[in-house]
Amino acid sequence: MTFRVTRLSEAMVQPCDPTPTGTLELSAIDKISNFRVKVSILFVFRYGNEAAKVITEALSKTLVLYYPLAGRLKELPCGELQIACTGEGVWFMEASADCSLHSVNYFHDVPIIPHEKLLPTPPPGIYAPLMQIQLTRFTCKGFAMGLTILHTVCDGLGTAQFLHALGEFARGSPHPRIAPVWHREAVLASPTLASTSTLPLPTPNYNLQRVFITISIDQINKLKNEFVELTGKHCSSADAVAASIWRHRTQAIDLEKDANVNLVLFVNARQFMDPPLPEGFYGNCIFPVIITISSGWVVEASNAEVVKLIKDAKARAPDEFKKWLKNDGNDPYNALSSYTTLSILQRQNLGYNQVDYGWGQPVNVLPIERYSLIPVVIVGLPPTPKKGICLTTWCVNKKHLPPFLQYCTKAYISRL
């Protein structure tokens, strides 16, 4: 994909009013080493008049309420992490592209997103901003907003909550519908558990290959109907798709029948707390549901049988989360890195596709991370107005890529 992006300006956007200072404690989940990574998302909008001006002004208002995001990550000599509420701000870059969004098809069907052009380059210095944004204007008057945020401070729901608040300010609201709540002290765990969760993990490089897979609404309904026929109960589209892609991936990596494979699904644990976390909590509160079973079983089972396995595991999640908080049992957050483990991140219901800065919802939202260490499938929505589910995967190496594509092609439409 050949087009030129020129960076026009860069600045630190700070809260427009004075904000509290000092340090804030992070939760036990925030501090987990697997979450000390940057998450990058690209939002594509068909139109936006003076978008940079509107969004930066709204950002300065939003940061008054979300003032910890204008701070910096602080690491103590003991390795403990905190947020220093410095009010330094969020890094914002404005850029222009020499083409229209139509000419790049709104980044639909793009094998490799040019992230080095559409994501902000961080400012100089050791202590990087927790959030960085680049707004790139295209010749058609549309724009793309590349967002990078440190997972340590927000999970997917928390990030979406922040973006919706930003949109409400951009559209002229005096305050967002949901007021942010820090409340990280509610998600505490024993010192022993917290220390093991934050230990560095081995990082083998599996040379994972990126693949896009589109699953039509008709194919999803077929998978869901198979489960209804087996159990007489309904299942979600996400569970039906998770079962299907896990089966195809397990077929592709071709293990011995008695070799174990793992599926990891992250669930929202806010309602597992007692009392439940308040509306407005924007920290990390996701819990890994881990399923371990033989490769042979996954390959030979029907999709409906795998869905049942997933639903049964999710039903156990509230009790397992409470055990984890008490340090009673194994730590599931440290079991994510082997090649025989597939992690599925379900983003289709977070609300990213409904963010509105005053010119309508995005026509496309897509992850632009590059995963090479942990086999991952990200579940999202296809570009507007298509229906169904779009998977962005880094889950097989070069050796297993041809059979993976072959299995997926029989069931969906896949493309590199």
LODO-59119 format. One record per residue (C-alpha): x, y, z. Coordinates in pm, whole numbers, padded with zeros to 5 digits, always signed. Each point is the difference from the previous one (the first is absolute). Example, Ala and Ser with C-alpha at 12.3 -4.5 7.8 and 13.67 -1.06 7.14 Angstrom:
<atoms>
+01230-00450+00780
+00137+00344-00066
</atoms>
This chain:
<atoms>
+00000+00000+00000
+00170+00314-00120
-00104+00339+00126
+00185+00274+00179
-00085+00138+00344
+00140+00334+00110
+00001+00081+00370
-00110+00360+00046
+00004+00064+00374
+00054-00166+00333
-00087+00108+00351
-00080-00121+00346
-00372+00055+00067
-00051+00075+00369
-00314+00024+00213
-00163+00339-00050
-00060+00044+00376
+00213-00079+00306
-00006-00368+00100
+00102-00196+00312
+00368-00082+00049
+00176-00279+00185
+00019-00373-00072
-00271-00258-00052
+00024-00371+00068
-00073-00242-00280
-00201-00318+00046
+00139-00352+00016
-00123-00058-00357
+00143+00329-00131
+00346-00109+00119
+00003-00333-00181
+00303-00020-00228
-00199-00116-00303
-00192+00331+00012
+00308+00220-00004
-00030+00036-00375
-00125+00266-00236
-00329-00062-00181
-00053+00174-00333
-00331+00052-00181
-00082+00180-00323
-00333+00181-00040
-00098+00108-00352
-00257+00278-00047
-00154+00100-00330
-00009+00372+00086
+00119+00245+00263
+00007+00378-00035
+00291+00145+00202
+00022-00337+00174
+00336+00066+00168
-00122+00325+00157
-00329-00152+00119
+00161-00312+00143
+00291+00173+00176
-00238+00246+00168
-00222-00288+00109
+00306-00196+00115
+00110+00279+00233
-00348-00006+00160
-00012-00379+00023
+00337-00010+00176
-00135+00212+00283
-00221-00294+00097
+00243-00271-00114
+00298+00182+00149
+00200-00317+00080
+00036-00056-00376
+00181+00335-00021
+00255-00132+00249
+00292-00239-00032
+00077-00356+00102
+00229-00012+00301
+00208-00304+00086
+00134-00022+00355
+00339-00163+00080
-00186-00309+00121
-00168-00036-00339
-00338+00125+00121
-00198+00209-00251
-00195+00318+00071
-00148+00288-00197
+00155+00338+00065
-00271+00262-00056
+00219+00264-00159
-00249+00152-00244
+00267-00008-00272
-00256-00112-00254
-00061-00223-00300
+00221+00010-00310
-00189+00120-00309
+00126+00016-00357
-00175+00139-00307
+00092-00128-00345
-00123+00004-00359
-00004-00272-00265
+00039+00060-00372
-00294-00222-00099
-00369-00050+00070
-00139-00265+00230
-00190-00137-00298
+00330-00068-00178
+00108-00228+00289
-00353-00142+00027
-00035+00140+00354
+00260-00260+00102
-00239-00285-00079
+00170-00316-00123
+00347+00135+00076
+00264-00270+00060
+00238+00220+00200
-00115+00325+00157
+00279+00261-00034
+00016+00057+00374
+00325+00193-00021
-00190+00266-00198
-00329+00005+00191
+00113-00040+00362
+00169+00278+00194
+00372-00011+00060
+00057+00043+00375
+00160+00318+00128
+00362-00009+00117
+00065-00090+00359
-00015-00303+00229
-00344+00046+00150
-00235-00029-00295
-00360+00122+00012
-00254-00265+00091
-00200+00088-00313
+00114+00119-00342
-00219+00105-00294
+00065+00081-00363
-00274+00155-00211
+00071-00035-00372
-00206+00206-00245
-00063-00139-00347
-00071+00197-00316
-00367-00104+00009
-00046+00188+00332
-00024-00328+00186
+00250-00093+00268
+00157-00290+00184
+00070+00011+00371
+00279-00228+00117
-00016-00059+00374
+00270-00160+00214
-00068-00057+00369
+00186-00184+00275
-00209-00305+00094
+00114+00042+00363
-00242+00290+00053
-00309-00112-00197
-00151-00319-00131
-00209+00000-00320
-00318+00108+00176
+00185+00276+00182
+00156+00130-00322
-00340-00001-00171
-00150+00190+00294
+00269+00268-00032
-00055+00031-00376
-00375+00035+00040
+00055+00276+00257
+00236+00170-00246
-00270-00025-00265
-00263+00150+00228
+00219+00302+00073
+00080+00033-00372
-00374+00010-00077
-00051+00280+00251
-00120-00182+00311
+00095+00175+00327
+00083-00335+00161
+00009-00368-00100
-00288-00236+00074
+00227-00226+00208
+00227+00161+00258
+00338-00176+00034
+00084-00185+00321
+00358-00100+00095
-00085-00245+00281
+00304-00223-00067
+00031-00084+00368
-00307-00225-00037
+00195-00243-00221
+00266-00103+00246
+00168-00331+00055
+00253-00141+00243
+00360+00130-00023
+00116-00348-00100
-00241-00018-00291
+00072+00352-00115
+00375-00065-00004
-00027-00318-00207
-00236+00161-00249
+00245+00279-00074
+00307-00218-00058
+00144+00026-00353
-00110-00287-00222
+00204-00188-00261
-00062+00141-00346
+00072-00252-00276
-00047+00131-00352
-00228-00231-00196
+00013+00214-00316
-00380+00018-00003
-00162+00095-00330
-00280+00253-00033
-00324-00118-00160
-00337+00176-00043
-00309-00219+00004
-00353+00120-00073
-00290-00215+00120
-00340+00082-00148
-00315+00026+00207
-00137-00305-00184
+00299-00212+00101
-00025+00122+00360
-00368-00090+00014
+00081-00345-00135
+00251-00055+00280
-00246+00127+00261
-00280-00223-00135
+00225-00305+00040
+00024+00079+00370
-00377+00045+00028
-00053-00339-00161
+00245-00165+00241
-00116+00160+00326
-00330+00178-00062
+00166+00318+00129
+00133+00311-00168
+00361+00118-00016
+00168+00328-00086
+00161+00073-00335
+00331+00052+00180
-00006-00348+00156
-00099-00165-00327
+00285+00174-00184
+00254-00068+00278
-00077-00371-00015
+00031-00005-00378
+00330+00184-00029
+00153-00205+00284
-00094-00322-00182
+00153+00119-00329
+00315+00125+00169
+00041-00328+00192
-00040-00194-00325
+00266+00215-00164
+00272-00039+00264
-00040-00382-00024
+00095-00123+00347
-00009-00352+00135
-00354-00091+00102
+00086-00023+00369
+00187+00334+00006
-00179+00268+00199
-00112+00328-00156
-00131+00307+00184
-00260+00260-00083
+00003+00329+00192
-00303+00231-00005
+00000+00326+00196
-00326+00085+00176
-00113+00319+00170
+00036-00061+00375
-00157+00325+00122
-00318-00175+00110
+00194-00282+00169
+00106+00241+00274
-00194+00016+00324
-00129+00266-00009
+00021+00043-00381
+00227+00275-00124
-00183+00329-00058
-00098+00125-00342
+00280+00221-00121
+00288-00226+00110
+00251+00010-00284
+00289-00209+00129
+00090-00356-00089
-00256-00250+00117
+00017-00285-00247
+00056-00361+00099
+00138-00282-00215
-00222-00306-00037
+00237-00284-00090
-00112-00325-00161
+00248-00287-00025
-00083-00316-00193
+00163-00242-00244
+00069+00104-00357
-00175-00312-00123
-00322+00090+00181
-00009+00352-00150
+00065-00126-00353
-00260-00278+00018
-00271+00189+00190
-00283+00184-00171
-00006+00377+00022
-00305-00023+00227
+00188-00227+00242
+00287+00249+00021
-00249+00284+00060
-00144-00198+00292
+00351-00039+00141
+00050+00376-00023
-00333+00085+00162
+00064-00242+00287
+00342+00157+00062
-00146+00352-00002
-00262-00108+00255
+00286-00090+00238
+00174+00336-00046
-00161+00190+00294
+00113-00261+00254
+00346-00030-00155
+00043+00377+00006
-00086+00014+00370
+00253-00277+00066
+00263+00199-00186
-00069+00308+00212
+00063-00214+00309
+00316-00152-00153
-00170-00340+00021
+00126-00200-00298
+00208+00057-00313
+00046+00342-00158
-00174-00012-00340
+00158+00328-00116
+00341-00169-00026
-00113-00283-00230
-00031+00176-00334
+00324-00031-00197
+00035-00353-00143
-00057-00076-00368
-00264-00257+00095
-00201+00277+00170
-00239+00217-00203
-00119+00327+00160
-00318+00157-00136
-00064+00370+00070
-00364+00089-00056
-00034+00369-00090
-00315-00008-00209
-00226+00118+00283
+00221+00263+00162
-00163+00289-00186
+00303+00112-00203
-00213+00004-00315
-00247+00243+00164
+00245+00277+00092
-00122+00330-00149
+00187+00332+00003
-00277+00185-00176
+00020-00136-00354
-00146-00347+00047
+00141-00334+00102
+00318-00144-00153
-00028-00195-00323
+00280-00229+00114
+00170-00089+00330
+00292-00237-00003
+00289-00108+00218
+00345+00081-00128
+00210-00182+00256
+00261-00245-00119
-00010-00312+00215
+00298-00233-00033
+00024-00148+00348
-00343-00131+00099
-00240-00171-00245
-00295+00240-00012
-00334+00046-00177
-00172+00339+00032
-00375-00010-00059
-00144+00318-00149
-00269+00125-00234
+00039+00032-00377
+00001+00344-00162
-00334+00179-00022
-00250-00097-00140
+00103-00368-00011
-00143-00242+00255
+00176-00287+00172
+00333-00028+00178
+00352+00092-00107
+00294-00186+00153
+00352+00139+00007
+00235-00285+00084
+00362-00058+00088
-00038-00365+00093
+00215-00221-00226
+00359+00002-00123
+00110-00025-00364
+00005-00380+00008
-00362-00022+00113
-00132+00292-00205
-00096-00197-00317
-00208-00265+00183
-00158+00268+00220
-00110+00195-00306
-00123-00317-00164
-00219-00096+00297
-00133+00354+00039
-00071+00041-00370
-00232-00299+00012
-00206+00173+00266
+00050+00375-00059
+00175+00242-00229
+00356+00059+00118
+00274+00221-00130
+00355+00095+00091
</atoms>
